[in-house]
């Protein structure tokens, strides 16, 4: 999967930086042009990661080229008073590490820069490097040395020893002015896939607040919050504030309609009728109060999330009458996760969701594999919705959802029993997320691109079946029934004959290389074989029943594969 991640990273950083970096010294016919461009894009990404700057400034910090003395980018971060020095190494295989001689050249270049020995650097870089040298020699400035590579996140002993000695020489006995780090493929990938719009901090004012004074539990407080305050939080954060909830906003459910009705018609009774909202946060701090009473307390929540009460929060946000919302009092709990285990936060989420009916599939929101698949799809511009909400069925060529993924992966698994299970209902896949059939299709071997490529193929197959059904002169008979009831077996047979490697590409490559005509020809053969097997061995059998039987479906499935492969 490393090569796939490298390809995804390649697409992403070229989109972000290729038009911004200086490539005037790279000839169009240079056989190594692509590698040189990628190295410079990678250097810009490393600067942006370390310096938290704009893409334009990161790109302008790149000095990679002839006579760069091993340094590919330099940047001064005024906020942190930190000079960032980068070497970038693009490794197509996604494994291994930069050569020791390249690391040694990088170290020599850093020494030359610190000593303002600019002779080894080409003249065009001298003004930038002189400015960086001035910052280095300004009291209070620190140095961050970053080696960015699409390979491993660690270096061999020889290179590590050299970097460690450099840092020791720069810091001396007492100071900590310099540090170094390695950003490997994993770190680079996670940085690009991370949602930068996640909520970082909110402030809540609790009325009649109290602390949970129990030394064996985490820092927690409770009280009431007016509806208008909650609406303003939603306006500032949107659905990001409920990202850790096992469901998104579900829209006009019966429960949510009642929430809105109570808030607008009986706001004074809202506290009595509503279960309230539970926030968790990485940490919680309380502002000092001028009064000895506990009437009001203001709390800052770092990386907050609503783990229960998403429907209350989202419903109140849609009410336009602010005066009415001010009269709504909502019971609120805030719980700090600081110093706790990941299991503690997960347990809070699972135990606090009782207002709307919980379905087994809702708990996939806590599965790291789902988050990984979402992240990997995001890297290629695809939105993957696996949390149940009102928009989960709004799919496009740039989006998909959990149910689509479940059916597609079941059909692509090669196991006809899973295709039958997908036909009879996806609910059984989510009965126990720790074992088959869920783990058979959602596991570390299944990438985001593989998942979406199977979904794209299933969509094409379903469209072919839809058009085939439309062309039938009557809505009955063997041909019609085999299309309607045998759709998942047709899909499973087609995907089996295509083979797993067919889907193991980046989404972009898969889309460009897909041959719909060839797929349609394959589907024609499979359908013909499927009809022949039913006509031969299952005459008089109800097709709706036949395709729900694993044994019968397997027989038809194998006949279709054997015939289509002839």
C-alpha positions in Angstrom: 0.0 0.0 0.0 3.1 2.3 0.3 3.3 2.8 -3.4 -0.3 3.7 -3.6 0.2 6.3 -0.8 3.2 7.7 -2.7 1.1 8.1 -5.8 -1.7 9.8 -3.8 0.8 12.1 -2.2 2.3 12.9 -5.6 -1.0 14.0 -7.0 -1.8 16.1 -3.9 1.4 18.0 -3.6 1.7 18.7 -7.4 -1.8 20.2 -7.3 -0.8 22.3 -4.3 2.7 23.5 -5.2 3.7 22.8 -8.8 2.4 26.1 -10.2 4.0 28.0 -7.3 7.6 26.6 -7.2 10.4 27.9 -9.4 11.1 25.4 -12.2 12.7 27.8 -14.7 16.0 25.9 -14.4 14.5 22.5 -15.3 14.3 21.9 -19.0 11.1 20.5 -20.4 13.0 17.7 -22.0 15.0 16.8 -18.8 14.4 13.1 -18.3 14.6 13.7 -14.6 12.1 16.6 -14.6 9.3 14.9 -12.8 11.6 13.8 -9.9 13.0 17.3 -9.6 9.6 18.9 -9.5 8.4 16.3 -6.9 11.4 17.0 -4.7 10.7 20.7 -4.7 7.0 20.2 -4.0 7.9 17.9 -1.1 10.3 20.6 0.3 7.5 23.2 0.1 5.1 20.8 1.9 7.7 20.2 4.6 8.1 24.0 5.1 4.3 24.4 5.4 4.1 21.5 7.9 6.9 22.9 10.1 6.3 26.6 9.6 2.5 26.7 9.4 2.6 29.1 6.5 0.8 29.7 3.2 1.4 27.6 0.1 2.9 30.7 -1.6 5.4 31.4 1.1 6.3 27.7 1.4 6.9 27.5 -2.3 9.1 30.7 -2.3 11.2 29.1 0.4 12.4 26.3 -1.9 16.1 26.7 -3.1 16.4 23.1 -4.4 18.5 23.0 -7.5 22.1 23.0 -8.7 24.6 24.1 -6.0 22.0 24.0 -3.2 24.6 22.5 -0.8 22.2 19.8 0.3 19.5 22.3 1.6 16.3 22.2 -0.3 14.3 24.9 1.5 14.7 27.5 4.3 12.1 29.5 6.1 11.8 31.8 9.1 8.6 31.4 11.2 8.1 34.7 13.1 5.4 33.4 15.3 7.6 30.7 16.8 10.9 32.6 16.2 12.2 29.5 14.4 14.3 28.9 11.4 13.3 25.8 9.5 15.9 24.1 7.3 14.7 21.2 5.0 16.1 18.5 2.9 13.5 16.6 0.8 14.0 13.2 -0.7 11.4 11.7 -3.0 11.4 7.9 -2.9 9.0 6.3 -5.4 8.9 2.9 -3.7 7.5 4.5 -0.4 10.1 2.6 1.6 13.8 2.9 2.4 15.6 6.1 3.4 17.8 8.8 2.0 21.4 7.8 1.3 23.9 8.5 4.0 26.0 10.7 1.6 23.0 12.9 1.0 22.4 13.3 4.8 26.1 14.2 5.2 25.8 16.8 2.4 22.8 18.3 4.2 24.6 18.5 7.5 27.6 20.2 5.7 25.2 22.7 4.2 23.6 23.5 7.5 27.1 24.2 9.0 27.9 26.5 6.0 24.7 28.4 6.5 25.2 28.9 10.2 28.8 30.1 9.6 27.6 32.2 6.7 29.8 30.4 4.2 27.8 31.1 1.1 30.3 30.1 -1.5 29.0 26.5 -1.9 25.5 27.9 -2.6 24.5 29.4 -6.0 24.4 33.2 -6.1 20.7 33.5 -6.6 20.1 32.1 -3.1 22.5 34.3 -1.3 20.0 37.1 -0.4 17.5 34.7 1.1 20.2 32.8 3.0 21.8 36.0 4.3 18.4 36.9 5.8 18.0 33.5 7.3 21.6 33.8 8.8 20.6 37.1 10.4 17.6 35.4 12.1 19.7 32.5 13.3 22.0 35.0 15.0 19.1 36.9 16.6 18.8 36.0 20.3 15.8 33.8 21.0 15.7 32.2 17.5 15.7 28.4 17.4 16.5 26.0 14.5 14.4 23.2 13.3 16.1 20.7 11.0 13.6 18.6 9.0 14.4 15.7 6.7 11.3 15.0 4.6 11.1 11.7 2.7 8.5 9.5 1.1 10.3 6.6 2.7 10.7 5.5 6.3 10.3 7.7 9.3 13.6 6.6 10.8 17.2 6.7 9.6 20.0 4.1 9.9 22.5 4.4 12.7 25.2 6.2 10.6 22.9 9.1 9.5 21.3 9.3 12.9 24.6 9.5 14.7 25.7 12.4 12.4 22.5 14.3 12.9 22.6 13.8 16.7 26.2 15.1 16.8 25.2 18.2 14.8 22.4 19.0 17.2 24.7 18.4 20.2 27.3 20.7 18.7 24.7 23.4 18.0 23.1 23.2 21.5 26.3 22.9 23.6 26.0 21.8 27.1 23.0 23.8 28.4 21.0 25.3 25.5 18.3 23.7 23.4 18.4 25.9 20.4 18.3 23.3 17.7 16.4 20.1 17.1 15.8 17.7 14.2 13.0 15.4 13.0 12.2 13.0 10.2 8.9 13.4 8.3 8.4 10.1 6.5 5.7 8.9 4.2 3.3 8.3 7.2 3.7 11.8 8.6 3.5 13.5 5.3 0.4 11.5 4.3 -1.4 12.1 7.6 -0.6 15.8 7.4 -2.2 16.1 4.0 -5.2 14.0 4.9 -5.9 15.8 8.1 -9.0 17.9 8.2 -7.6 21.4 9.0 -11.1 22.8 9.7 -11.7 20.8 12.8 -12.8 22.8 15.8 -9.8 23.9 18.0 -11.5 25.7 20.9 -14.8 26.9 22.1 -15.9 28.8 25.2 -19.0 27.8 27.2 -20.7 29.7 30.0 -22.5 27.3 32.4 -25.2 28.6 34.7 -25.5 27.0 38.2 -22.4 25.0 37.4 -20.9 22.3 39.6 -17.7 20.2 39.4 -17.7 16.4 39.6 -15.4 16.1 42.6 -14.2 12.5 42.2 -10.5 12.0 42.1 -10.9 8.7 40.3 -12.6 10.3 37.3 -11.6 13.0 34.8 -12.1 16.7 35.2 -15.9 17.3 34.6 -18.5 20.0 35.1 -22.2 20.4 34.6 -24.8 23.1 34.5 -27.2 24.8 32.0 -26.6 26.7 28.8 -29.1 28.8 26.9 -30.1 27.7 23.4 -28.7 30.9 21.8 -25.2 30.2 23.1 -25.4 26.7 21.6 -26.7 28.1 18.3 -23.7 30.5 18.1 -21.3 27.7 18.7 -22.9 25.7 15.8 -22.7 28.8 13.6 -19.0 29.0 14.3 -18.1 25.4 14.0 -20.8 23.7 11.9 -21.0 20.0 11.9 -17.3 19.7 13.0 -18.5 20.1 16.6 -20.3 16.7 16.3 -17.6 14.9 14.3 -17.0 12.4 17.2 -20.7 11.6 17.6 -21.6 8.2 16.1 -24.2 9.9 13.9 -24.4 13.2 12.1 -27.4 15.5 12.2 -30.3 13.3 11.3 -32.7 16.1 10.1 -36.5 15.9 10.6 -36.8 12.7 12.7 -39.7 12.5 15.1 -37.4 13.2 18.0 -35.9 16.3 16.3 -39.3 17.6 15.4 -40.3 17.4 19.1 -37.1 19.2 20.1 -37.9 22.1 17.8 -41.6 22.2 18.9 -40.7 22.3 22.6 -38.0 25.0 22.0 -40.3 27.3 20.1 -43.6 26.7 21.8 -42.6 25.8 25.4 -39.0 27.0 25.9 -39.4 27.1 29.7 -40.0 23.4 29.7 -37.1 22.4 27.5 -34.8 21.4 30.4 -37.4 19.0 31.7 -38.1 17.3 28.4 -34.6 17.1 26.8 -31.8 14.8 27.8 -29.2 17.5 27.3 -25.8 17.6 25.6 -22.4 16.1 26.5 -19.2 17.7 25.4 -15.8 16.1 25.6 -12.6 18.0 25.1 -8.8 17.3 25.1 -8.6 19.7 28.0 -10.8 22.1 29.9 -9.8 25.3 31.7 -12.0 27.6 33.8 -11.7 31.4 33.8 -11.2 32.9 37.2 -14.5 34.4 38.6 -14.9 37.6 40.6 -17.6 36.1 42.8 -17.6 33.3 45.3 -20.9 32.0 44.1 -21.2 29.3 41.4 -24.0 31.1 39.4 -21.9 31.4 36.2 -18.7 29.7 35.1 -16.8 30.3 31.9 -14.9 27.3 30.5 -12.5 26.9 27.5 -12.7 23.6 25.8 -9.7 22.5 23.6 -10.6 20.3 20.7 -14.2 19.9 21.8 -16.8 17.6 20.4 -20.5 16.8 21.1 -20.6 13.1 21.8 -24.3 13.1 22.8 -26.9 15.7 21.9 -26.0 16.2 18.2 -29.7 16.3 17.3 -30.4 18.9 20.0 -27.5 21.0 18.9 -28.3 20.9 15.2 -32.0 21.4 15.7 -31.6 24.5 17.9 -29.2 26.0 15.3 -32.0 26.1 12.8 -34.4 28.1 15.0 -34.5 31.8 13.9 -36.1 33.2 17.0 -33.1 34.2 19.1 -35.2 35.7 21.8 -37.0 32.4 22.2 -33.6 30.5 22.2 -32.4 32.7 25.1 -35.2 31.3 27.2 -34.3 27.7 26.3 -32.2 26.1 29.1 -30.2 22.9 28.1 -28.6 20.6 30.6 -24.9 20.4 29.6 -22.0 18.3 30.8 -18.4 18.9 29.8 -15.8 16.1 30.3 -12.1 16.5 29.9 -10.2 13.6 28.3 -6.8 14.9 29.4 -4.6 12.1 30.7 -7.2 9.5 29.9 -7.0 6.5 27.6 -8.6 6.3 24.1 -11.0 3.7 25.4 -12.4 6.1 28.0 -13.5 8.6 25.3 -14.9 5.7 23.2 -16.8 4.4 26.2 -18.4 7.9 26.8 -19.6 8.1 23.2 -21.1 4.6 23.3 -22.8 5.1 26.6 -24.4 8.5 25.9 -26.4 7.8 22.8 -29.9 6.8 23.6 -32.2 9.6 22.3 -32.6 8.4 18.6 -32.6 4.7 18.0 -29.1 3.3 17.6 -28.4 1.0 14.7 -25.5 -1.5 14.7 -24.0 0.4 11.7 -23.8 3.6 13.8 -20.8 2.2 15.8 -18.6 2.0 12.7 -18.0 5.7 13.6 -15.6 4.4 16.2 -13.7 2.0 13.9 -10.2 3.3 13.0 -10.4 1.5 9.7 -13.4 3.6 8.6 -11.5 6.8 9.5 -8.4 5.5 7.6 -10.5 4.8 4.5 -12.1 8.2 4.7 -8.7 9.8 5.0 -7.3 7.9 2.0 -10.3 8.8 -0.1 -10.0 12.4 0.9 -6.4 12.4 -0.4 -7.9 11.8 -3.9 -10.7 14.3 -3.6 -13.4 11.8 -2.6 -15.8 12.4 0.3 -16.6 9.2 2.2 -19.6 9.4 4.5 -19.7 6.5 7.0 -21.6 8.4 9.8 -25.4 8.1 9.4 -27.0 11.4 8.7 -29.6 12.9 6.3 -27.1 13.5 3.6 -25.6 10.0 3.5 -27.5 9.1 0.3 -26.4 12.2 -1.6 -23.6 10.5 -3.6 -21.8 11.6 -6.7 -18.7 10.9 -8.7 -16.8 12.7 -5.9 -18.6 11.1 -2.9 -19.9 7.8 -1.6 -21.2 6.2 1.6 -20.9 3.3 4.0 -23.7 1.2 2.5 -22.3 1.6 -1.0 -18.9 0.5 0.3 -20.3 -2.5 2.1 -22.1 -3.8 -0.9 -19.3 -3.1 -3.3 -16.6 -4.7 -1.1 -18.9 -7.7 -0.4 -19.3 -8.3 -4.2 -15.6 -7.8 -4.8 -14.6 -10.1 -2.0 -14.7 -13.2 -4.2 -17.0 -14.9 -1.5 -20.4 -15.4 -3.0 -21.9 -15.7 0.5 -21.0 -12.1 1.2 -22.7 -11.0 -2.0 -25.8 -12.9 -1.0 -25.6 -11.2 2.4 -25.4 -7.9 0.7 -28.5 -8.8 -1.3 -30.5 -9.7 1.7 -29.6 -6.7 3.7 -26.4 -5.0 5.0 -27.5 -5.1 8.6 -25.7 -8.4 9.4 -22.4 -6.8 8.5 -22.6 -4.5 11.5 -23.8 -7.0 14.2 -20.3 -7.5 15.5 -17.6 -5.1 14.2 -14.8 -7.3 15.7 -15.3 -10.3 13.4 -16.6 -11.5 10.1 -18.4 -10.6 7.9 -17.5 -7.0 8.8 -13.8 -7.6 9.3 -13.7 -9.6 6.1 -14.4 -6.5 4.0 -13.2 -3.7 6.3 -9.6 -4.4 7.4 -6.1 -3.0 7.0 -5.6 -4.6 3.6 -8.5 -2.6 2.1 -7.4 0.9 0.9 -9.6 3.9 0.3 -8.8 3.9 -3.4 -9.6 0.1 -3.7 -12.9 0.7 -1.9 -14.0 3.6 -4.2 -12.9 1.8 -7.3 -15.1 -1.2 -6.4 -17.9 1.3 -5.8 -17.4 3.0 -9.2 -17.5 -0.5 -10.8 -20.7 -1.4 -8.9 -22.3 1.8 -10.1 -21.4 1.0 -13.7 -22.8 -2.5 -13.3 -26.0 -1.3 -11.7 -26.4 1.3 -14.5 -26.0 -1.5 -17.0 -28.6 -3.6 -15.2 -31.0 -0.7 -15.0 -30.7 -0.1 -18.8 -31.1 -3.8 -19.5 -34.3 -3.9 -17.4 -35.7 -0.9 -19.1 -35.2 -2.6 -22.5 -37.2 -5.7 -21.5 -40.6 -5.9 -23.3 -42.3 -7.2 -20.1 -41.6 -6.9 -16.4 -41.6 -10.6 -15.8 -39.9 -13.8 -17.0 -36.5 -15.3 -16.5 -34.5 -12.6 -18.2 -36.2 -9.8 -16.2 -36.2 -11.7 -12.9 -32.5 -12.7 -13.2 -31.6 -9.0 -13.6 -33.8 -7.8 -10.7 -33.0 -10.6 -8.2 -29.6 -11.6 -9.4 -28.0 -8.2 -9.5 -25.5 -8.8 -6.7 -24.5 -12.2 -8.1 -23.9 -10.6 -11.5 -21.8 -7.9 -9.9 -19.9 -10.5 -7.8 -19.2 -12.6 -10.9 -18.0 -9.6 -12.9 -15.7 -8.4 -10.1 -14.3 -11.9 -9.7 -13.4 -12.2 -13.4 -11.8 -8.7 -13.3 -9.6 -9.7 -10.4 -8.4 -7.9 -7.3 -5.5 -6.2 -9.0 -8.0 -4.5 -11.4 -9.0 -2.3 -8.5 -5.6 -1.7 -6.9 -4.9 1.6 -8.5 -5.2 5.3 -7.6 -8.7 6.5 -8.2 -7.5 8.9 -10.9 -5.7 6.1 -12.8 -8.6 3.7 -12.4 -11.1 6.3 -13.8 -8.8 7.0 -16.8 -8.2 3.4 -17.6 -11.7 2.0 -17.1 -13.1 0.5 -20.3 -16.9 0.6 -20.0 -17.4 -1.2 -23.3 -15.3 -4.1 -22.2 -17.2 -4.3 -18.9 -20.5 -4.3 -20.7 -19.4 -7.2 -22.9 -18.3 -9.1 -19.8 -21.7 -8.4 -18.2 -23.5 -9.7 -21.3 -21.6 -13.0 -21.1 -22.2 -13.3 -17.4 -25.9 -12.7 -17.7 -26.2 -15.1 -20.5 -24.4 -17.8 -18.5 -26.5 -17.0 -15.4 -29.8 -17.4 -17.4 -28.5 -20.7 -18.9 -27.7 -22.2 -15.5 -31.1 -21.2 -14.1 -32.9 -22.6 -17.1 -31.0 -25.8 -16.9 -31.1 -26.6 -13.2 -33.6 -24.3 -11.5 -36.7 -24.3 -13.7 -39.7 -23.3 -11.7 -37.6 -21.9 -8.8 -38.7 -18.5 -7.4 -35.8 -16.3 -8.3 -36.3 -14.1 -5.3 -35.7 -17.2 -3.2 -33.0 -18.7 -5.3 -30.7 -15.6 -5.0 -31.1 -15.6 -1.2 -29.8 -19.1 -1.0 -26.0 -19.3 -0.6 -25.9 -22.8 -2.1 -28.0 -22.1 -5.1 -26.4 -18.7 -5.7 -22.9 -20.2 -5.6 -23.9 -22.7 -8.3 -25.2 -20.0 -10.5 -22.2 -17.8 -9.7 -19.6 -20.4 -10.6 -21.5 -21.3 -13.8 -21.4 -17.6 -14.8 -17.7 -17.3 -14.1 -16.8 -20.4 -16.0 -18.8 -19.4 -19.0 -17.6 -15.9 -19.2 -13.9 -17.0 -18.9 -14.1 -19.3 -21.9 
